[in-house]
Amino acid sequence: MTARTVNLLTVASLMGLLGALTLTAPRWARLMRQPVSALPDDDPASAPAATAASPEPDAERTISVKLYFESPDLFGLLPEDRSLPFSVELSRQLRARLAASEAERRL
């Protein structure tokens, strides 16, 4: 095979992969939007029963995060460890963190 033939085969293969990706994207993209269960053996049908059985809200669980803030006297960032309430949705965690930041600024 010549270099030109190899280049043409490479381009044809890449175009075929791009076409396959485009045609199958709706199928696998739907899977990526589904929430991931905490344990692989969780059954979605039993999830509401387990939630109703435990009266503890998600806010009881916390996660530890490292936030970086601008240093007022040094050039750079200072790391700070904080605990945030855990939520399945990232937006709720961010809202809780913003609310806590606002409360700290008011003090």
N, CA, C and O of each residue as an XYZ file, in Angstrom:
428
protein
N       0.842     -1.183      0.000
C       0.000      0.000      0.000
C       0.883      1.241      0.000
O       1.952      1.277      0.610
N       0.415      2.215     -0.679
C       1.150      3.468     -0.707
C       0.670      4.357      0.433
O      -0.352      4.088      1.065
N       1.411      5.398      0.677
C       1.051      6.334      1.745
C      -0.286      7.005      1.447
O      -1.072      7.277      2.355
N      -0.531      7.263      0.185
C      -1.799      7.897     -0.197
C      -2.979      6.969      0.100
O      -4.014      7.428      0.583
N      -2.838      5.676     -0.181
C      -3.905      4.706      0.088
C      -4.158      4.588      1.583
O      -5.309      4.517      2.016
N      -3.097      4.567      2.371
C      -3.246      4.484      3.827
C      -3.962      5.725      4.350
O      -4.834      5.618      5.212
N      -3.607      6.888      3.844
C      -4.281      8.123      4.269
C      -5.758      8.104      3.902
O      -6.596      8.524      4.700
N      -6.088      7.627      2.716
C      -7.488      7.548      2.299
C      -8.274      6.569      3.165
O      -9.417      6.841      3.533
N      -7.658      5.422      3.493
C      -8.324      4.458      4.375
C      -8.526      5.033      5.778
O      -9.556      4.798      6.411
N      -7.548      5.779      6.250
C      -7.666      6.404      7.573
C      -8.797      7.418      7.589
O      -9.604      7.437      8.519
N      -8.860      8.253      6.574
C      -9.926      9.257      6.499
C     -11.286      8.574      6.374
O     -12.249      8.992      7.017
N     -11.374      7.529      5.554
C     -12.643      6.817      5.393
C     -13.067      6.165      6.707
O     -14.247      6.179      7.056
N     -12.111      5.596      7.432
C     -12.432      4.974      8.726
C     -12.911      6.013      9.728
O     -13.884      5.779     10.444
N     -12.248      7.148      9.787
C     -12.665      8.204     10.711
C     -14.040      8.760     10.357
O     -14.844      9.056     11.240
N     -14.300      8.899      9.078
C     -15.627      9.364      8.656
C     -16.696      8.332      9.008
O     -17.803      8.702      9.398
N     -16.381      7.056      8.878
C     -17.320      6.008      9.266
C     -17.605      6.028     10.754
O     -18.752      5.866     11.171
N     -16.560      6.228     11.568
C     -16.756      6.333     13.016
C     -17.589      7.551     13.380
O     -18.451      7.479     14.255
N     -17.336      8.665     12.713
C     -18.117      9.868     12.965
C     -19.582      9.655     12.593
O     -20.478     10.102     13.309
N     -19.823      8.977     11.480
C     -21.195      8.678     11.079
C     -21.888      7.757     12.066
O     -23.057      7.964     12.392
N     -21.175      6.733     12.551
C     -21.755      5.812     13.535
C     -22.060      6.539     14.838
O     -23.092      6.299     15.464
N     -21.171      7.415     15.237
C     -21.390      8.197     16.457
C     -22.621      9.090     16.312
O     -23.431      9.191     17.233
N     -22.756      9.724     15.176
C     -23.892     10.609     14.933
C     -25.211      9.840     14.918
O     -26.212     10.309     15.460
N     -25.212      8.678     14.307
C     -26.448      7.906     14.208
C     -26.849      7.241     15.520
O     -28.039      7.045     15.768
N     -25.883      6.892     16.361
C     -26.205      6.206     17.614
C     -26.284      7.147     18.811
O     -26.642      6.707     19.904
N     -25.964      8.417     18.642
C     -25.946      9.360     19.762
C     -27.274      9.433     20.519
O     -27.242      9.465     21.750
N     -28.441      9.462     19.862
C     -29.679      9.536     20.637
C     -29.876      8.341     21.569
O     -30.474      8.481     22.636
N     -29.384      7.181     21.180
C     -29.562      5.993     22.030
C     -28.717      6.071     23.287
O     -29.239      5.897     24.388
N     -27.418      6.331     23.148
C     -26.566      6.325     24.338
C     -26.642      7.631     25.112
O     -26.324      7.642     26.302
N     -27.049      8.731     24.492
C     -27.192      9.985     25.232
C     -28.338      9.887     26.236
O     -28.274     10.485     27.310
N     -29.377      9.141     25.893
C     -30.498      8.944     26.810
C     -30.017      8.227     28.071
O     -30.484      8.532     29.169
N     -29.092      7.281     27.927
C     -28.558      6.562     29.082
C     -27.718      7.462     29.977
O     -27.677      7.274     31.192
N     -27.055      8.431     29.380
C     -26.199      9.321     30.159
C     -26.994     10.311     30.992
O     -26.462     10.857     31.958
N     -28.243     10.558     30.650
C     -29.074     11.494     31.392
C     -29.781     10.849     32.570
O     -30.336     11.555     33.411
N     -29.777      9.533     32.651
C     -30.456      8.860     33.754
C     -29.610      8.969     35.024
O     -28.382      8.908     34.947
N     -30.248      9.129     36.198
C     -29.475      9.210     37.441
C     -28.814      7.873     37.749
O     -29.365      6.806     37.475
N     -27.641      7.958     38.317
C     -26.884      6.766     38.675
C     -27.297      6.357     40.078
O     -27.335      7.195     40.978
N     -27.604      5.088     40.279
C     -27.976      4.624     41.611
C     -26.722      4.492     42.462
O     -25.621      4.310     41.942
N     -26.900      4.586     43.772
C     -25.766      4.534     44.685
C     -25.089      3.171     44.666
O     -23.862      3.088     44.703
N     -25.862      2.123     44.610
C     -25.318      0.775     44.579
C     -25.794      0.075     43.319
O     -26.926      0.295     42.888
N     -24.956     -0.763     42.716
C     -25.374     -1.419     41.475
C     -26.566     -2.347     41.633
O     -27.302     -2.562     40.670
N     -26.779     -2.906     42.829
C     -27.877     -3.847     43.012
C     -29.168     -3.163     43.472
O     -30.129     -3.844     43.830
N     -29.202     -1.811     43.468
C     -30.437     -1.101     43.825
C     -31.509     -1.354     42.783
O     -31.244     -1.328     41.581
N     -32.706     -1.596     43.250
C     -33.834     -1.791     42.352
C     -34.650     -0.505     42.359
O     -35.090     -0.081     43.427
N     -34.872      0.138     41.202
C     -35.621      1.403     41.182
C     -37.030      1.269     41.747
O     -37.575      2.241     42.271
N     -37.626      0.089     41.651
C     -38.982     -0.086     42.165
C     -39.006     -0.023     43.691
O     -40.006      0.398     44.272
N     -37.917     -0.435     44.348
C     -37.886     -0.422     45.811
C     -37.358      0.895     46.367
O     -37.372      1.082     47.584
N     -36.900      1.803     45.533
C     -36.340      3.071     46.003
C     -37.358      3.916     46.758
O     -37.015      4.436     47.820
N     -38.602      4.089     46.271
C     -39.548      4.897     47.050
C     -39.871      4.284     48.412
O     -40.085      5.017     49.378
N     -39.910      2.967     48.506
C     -40.189      2.335     49.785
C     -39.045      2.581     50.764
O     -39.284      2.814     51.948
N     -37.816      2.530     50.283
C     -36.669      2.764     51.151
C     -36.627      4.224     51.593
O     -36.253      4.512     52.730
N     -36.997      5.128     50.731
C     -37.014      6.543     51.080
C     -38.106      6.829     52.105
O     -37.900      7.614     53.031
N     -39.249      6.204     51.947
C     -40.336      6.419     52.893
C     -40.006      5.802     54.250
O     -40.457      6.307     55.277
N     -39.230      4.724     54.274
C     -38.898      4.062     55.522
C     -37.906      4.873     56.339
O     -37.969      4.854     57.568
N     -36.985      5.587     55.687
C     -36.001      6.375     56.427
C     -36.428      7.838     56.435
O     -36.462      8.473     55.380
N     -36.756      8.388     57.612
C     -37.224      9.764     57.673
C     -36.101     10.786     57.543
O     -36.382     11.984     57.505
N     -34.825     10.358     57.472
C     -33.710     11.290     57.412
C     -33.652     11.957     56.038
O     -33.644     11.264     55.021
N     -33.612     13.265     55.993
C     -33.482     13.941     54.704
C     -32.054     13.859     54.188
O     -31.141     13.492     54.928
N     -31.859     14.203     52.906
C     -30.528     14.184     52.319
C     -29.596     15.180     52.983
O     -28.377     15.013     52.937
N     -30.153     16.216     53.601
C     -29.332     17.256     54.201
C     -28.530     16.746     55.390
O     -27.566     17.396     55.795
N     -28.897     15.606     55.958
C     -28.168     15.044     57.081
C     -26.777     14.580     56.666
O     -25.839     14.647     57.461
N     -26.637     14.120     55.450
C     -25.347     13.662     54.961
C     -24.530     14.852     54.497
O     -25.073     15.786     53.906
N     -23.245     14.830     54.757
C     -22.382     15.912     54.311
C     -21.210     15.342     53.534
O     -20.841     14.178     53.690
N     -20.642     16.178     52.704
C     -19.434     15.825     51.976
C     -18.375     16.855     52.306
O     -18.686     18.009     52.601
N     -17.133     16.438     52.256
C     -16.021     17.325     52.534
C     -15.442     17.808     51.207
O     -15.136     17.003     50.327
N     -15.296     19.116     51.069
C     -14.752     19.694     49.840
C     -13.600     20.629     50.191
O     -13.513     21.152     51.302
N     -12.737     20.820     49.230
C     -11.642     21.760     49.399
C     -11.906     22.931     48.452
O     -11.951     22.768     47.233
N     -12.078     24.106     49.040
C     -12.323     25.319     48.266
C     -11.065     26.183     48.295
O     -10.320     26.178     49.275
N     -10.837     26.919     47.222
C      -9.669     27.782     47.115
C     -10.140     29.230     47.034
O     -10.966     29.589     46.195
N      -9.588     30.057     47.938
C      -9.942     31.467     47.987
C      -8.706     32.312     47.745
O      -7.585     31.886     48.024
N      -8.917     33.502     47.229
C      -7.815     34.420     46.975
C      -7.224     34.890     48.295
O      -7.951     35.275     49.211
N      -5.930     34.857     48.381
C      -5.247     35.297     49.585
C      -5.164     36.820     49.593
O      -4.724     37.410     48.608
N      -5.579     37.473     50.687
C      -5.549     38.934     50.711
C      -4.127     39.503     50.791
O      -3.877     40.596     50.284
N      -3.191     38.779     51.420
C      -1.850     39.317     51.593
C      -0.782     38.629     50.744
O       0.316     39.164     50.585
N      -1.085     37.468     50.205
C      -0.127     36.746     49.367
C      -0.645     36.653     47.943
O      -1.841     36.790     47.687
N       0.286     36.416     47.018
C      -0.124     36.210     45.633
C      -0.465     34.741     45.444
O       0.429     33.895     45.474
N      -1.725     34.422     45.253
C      -2.123     33.029     45.040
C      -3.420     32.707     45.751
O      -4.155     33.591     46.190
N      -3.675     31.416     45.851
C      -4.910     30.924     46.454
C      -4.601     30.168     47.730
O      -3.554     29.534     47.857
N      -5.527     30.243     48.674
C      -5.414     29.501     49.928
C      -6.468     28.406     49.960
O      -7.649     28.687     49.753
N      -6.062     27.144     50.220
C      -7.063     26.073     50.312
C      -7.776     26.117     51.660
O      -7.187     26.464     52.684
N      -9.046     25.759     51.635
C      -9.833     25.703     52.864
C     -10.786     24.516     52.766
O     -11.522     24.385     51.788
N     -10.772     23.648     53.784
C     -11.665     22.488     53.807
C     -13.002     22.896     54.416
O     -13.055     23.565     55.448
N     -14.070     22.484     53.761
C     -15.422     22.790     54.237
C     -16.284     21.539     54.114
O     -15.978     20.634     53.338
N     -17.357     21.500     54.884
C     -18.346     20.431     54.783
C     -19.620     21.017     54.187
O     -20.093     22.075     54.604
N     -20.161     20.311     53.208
C     -21.387     20.747     52.552
C     -22.451     19.675     52.695
O     -22.123     18.489     52.737
N     -23.724     20.065     52.773
C     -24.786     19.052     52.792
C     -24.831     18.309     51.468
O     -24.765     18.918     50.400
N     -24.943     16.993     51.547
C     -24.979     16.167     50.341
C     -26.361     16.220     49.720
O     -27.374     16.207     50.418
N     -26.387     16.278     48.402
C     -27.619     16.216     47.649
C     -27.335     15.494     46.350
O     -26.234     15.590     45.807
N     -28.329     14.769     45.846
C     -28.171     14.071     44.581
C     -27.971     15.085     43.461
O     -27.259     14.814     42.494
N     -28.591     16.236     43.588
C     -28.491     17.277     42.575
C     -27.388     18.263     42.955
O     -27.369     18.789     44.067
N     -26.492     18.502     42.038
C     -25.390     19.427     42.268
C     -25.893     20.842     42.519
O     -25.277     21.591     43.278
N     -26.995     21.214     41.897
C     -27.512     22.576     42.066
C     -27.908     22.843     43.521
O     -27.741     23.959     44.012
N     -28.426     21.837     44.203
C     -28.786     22.029     45.616
C     -27.541     22.227     46.465
O     -27.542     23.044     47.385
N     -26.473     21.482     46.163
C     -25.226     21.651     46.908
C     -24.665     23.053     46.699
O     -24.188     23.684     47.642
N     -24.724     23.537     45.459
C     -24.209     24.871     45.173
C     -25.039     25.946     45.865
O     -24.493     26.924     46.377
N     -26.353     25.767     45.880
C     -27.205     26.745     46.568
C     -26.901     26.770     48.065
O     -26.860     27.841     48.671
N     -26.685     25.592     48.668
C     -26.361     25.534     50.092
C     -25.029     26.221     50.364
O     -24.882     26.919     51.367
N     -24.060     26.025     49.477
C     -22.746     26.652     49.656
C     -22.848     28.170     49.503
O     -22.221     28.912     50.259
N     -23.626     28.629     48.539
C     -23.804     30.071     48.361
C     -24.531     30.697     49.550
O     -24.194     31.800     49.980
N     -25.518     29.996     50.071
C     -26.241     30.508     51.238
C     -25.302     30.607     52.444
O     -25.365     31.576     53.200
N     -24.442     29.621     52.623
C     -23.485     29.643     53.726
C     -22.475     30.771     53.543
O     -22.098     31.425     54.515
N     -22.033     31.005     52.311
C     -21.098     32.101     52.037
C     -21.730     33.441     52.348
O     -21.079     34.306     52.932
N     -22.990     33.633     51.970
C     -23.687     34.871     52.272
C     -23.823     35.072     53.778
O     -23.677     36.190     54.271
N     -24.101     34.000     54.505
C     -24.225     34.110     55.957
C     -22.883     34.474     56.590
O     -22.839     35.241     57.552
N     -21.790     33.928     56.056
C     -20.464     34.257     56.596
C     -20.090     35.705     56.312
O     -19.449     36.347     57.144
N     -20.475     36.229     55.156
C     -20.155     37.611     54.815
C     -20.891     38.595     55.729
O     -20.375     39.669     56.037
N     -22.087     38.224     56.154
C     -22.881     39.119     56.993
C     -22.349     39.194     58.422
O     -22.639     40.147     59.144
N     -21.578     38.198     58.827
C     -21.051     38.191     60.195
C     -19.927     39.138     60.387
O     -19.385     39.238     61.488
